[in-house]
Amino acid sequence: MVNFLHTVDANFELLSKVQGRLGWDSSVEGRISKVFLDVTKPVLLESYLFLSIEMWGTSSIRKLLELTHKQWKFRNSKVHYGRLDGLTKEEHLQIIQPVEDILKTPSVSRSLVIVIC
């Protein structure tokens, strides 16, 4: 993960190493390092969001879990075609086609796209 940093900030380098050791699976399952909160807190204090670091961390993990759950539902509806959220077959196909198009793009471009169903 450190290889992707474009900064020399020691805090971000530490965060990258620690979160990299935890791994991607831990991140998408809502397990993040305390270092993540330590690095984010000064930025949050300078913003006008009026959120505590605990609220920000909880909210961020909740959103990440919601996203992975939606992706899981989408995958299951694709593999075991059923009615996804009450959609008709045509509506279902309108969602699937753009996602399949994205999957056919080179992996570098694909990493920049987030699909929310």
Secondary structure as the mmCIF struct_conf table of DSSP 4:
data_model
#
loop_
_struct_conf.conf_type_id
_struct_conf.id
_struct_conf.beg_label_comp_id
_struct_conf.beg_label_asym_id
_struct_conf.beg_label_seq_id
_struct_conf.end_label_comp_id
_struct_conf.end_label_asym_id
_struct_conf.end_label_seq_id
HELX_RH_3T_P HELX_RH_3T_P1 VAL A 2 PHE A 4
HELX_RH_AL_P HELX_RH_AL_P1 ALA A 10 LEU A 22
HELX_RH_AL_P HELX_RH_AL_P2 TRP A 24 VAL A 28
TURN_TY1_P TURN_TY1_P1 GLU A 29 GLY A 30
HELX_RH_AL_P HELX_RH_AL_P3 LYS A 34 GLU A 46
BEND BEND1 SER A 47 TYR A 48
HELX_RH_AL_P HELX_RH_AL_P4 ILE A 53 VAL A 79
TURN_TY1_P TURN_TY1_P2 HIS A 80 HIS A 80
BEND BEND2 LEU A 84 LEU A 84
TURN_TY1_P TURN_TY1_P3 ASP A 85 GLY A 86
HELX_RH_AL_P HELX_RH_AL_P5 LYS A 89 LEU A 103
TURN_TY1_P TURN_TY1_P4 LYS A 104 LYS A 104
BEND BEND3 THR A 105 THR A 105
HELX_RH_AL_P HELX_RH_AL_P6 SER A 107 ARG A 110
TURN_TY1_P TURN_TY1_P5 SER A 111 LEU A 112
#
